Amino acid sequence: RIGEIFDPNQFVCDVSGAGNNWAQGSGNQIAHKFWDLALKEHSNYNKDGNYDEPMSAFFRNLDCSYEPPANLSVNSHIKNLKARSVVIDTEEGVLSQLSKSRIGEIFDPNQFVCDVSGAGNNWAQGYYEYGPKLRSKLEESLRVQLEHCDSPQSFLITHSLGGGTGSGFGTYALSEVLSDL
């Protein structure tokens, strides 16, 4: 079974799509704002820089001087935060922009599930082509993230409702992958 080690944590799965030029990767743009706001709100509340229970619901605190990085316990000082997230897009440019953004360091490239060309605003391509093509990669990314959670309670999914990735691959992920968890 997935996640044999349990602490009360949530998990966020961002599914986006290239969509229209004005809204390229809109699901991941929403997720970017979510993570940015989570960091800002927590920094306003937690002036001491300690990794506390509320923060542990959305972030892991890592000591990167070890290989693999060691998880630090709740109430330790914040060292290196990583979002409890899997970020998905069938067009790698959106994820490249995200990783280069101001908050890009909270994402581990291993959390990215992507392809090169995108689903081209086509639901069927997102569902029938990219769904099966990226399924094992998505399952592995989910497994790795869930193993770091003590007691996963929910998934927060941000995705576009149009386009090929957000709607097509998003539907595939919900109906074929997440329903099996």
Disulfide bonds with the S-S distance in Angstrom:
none
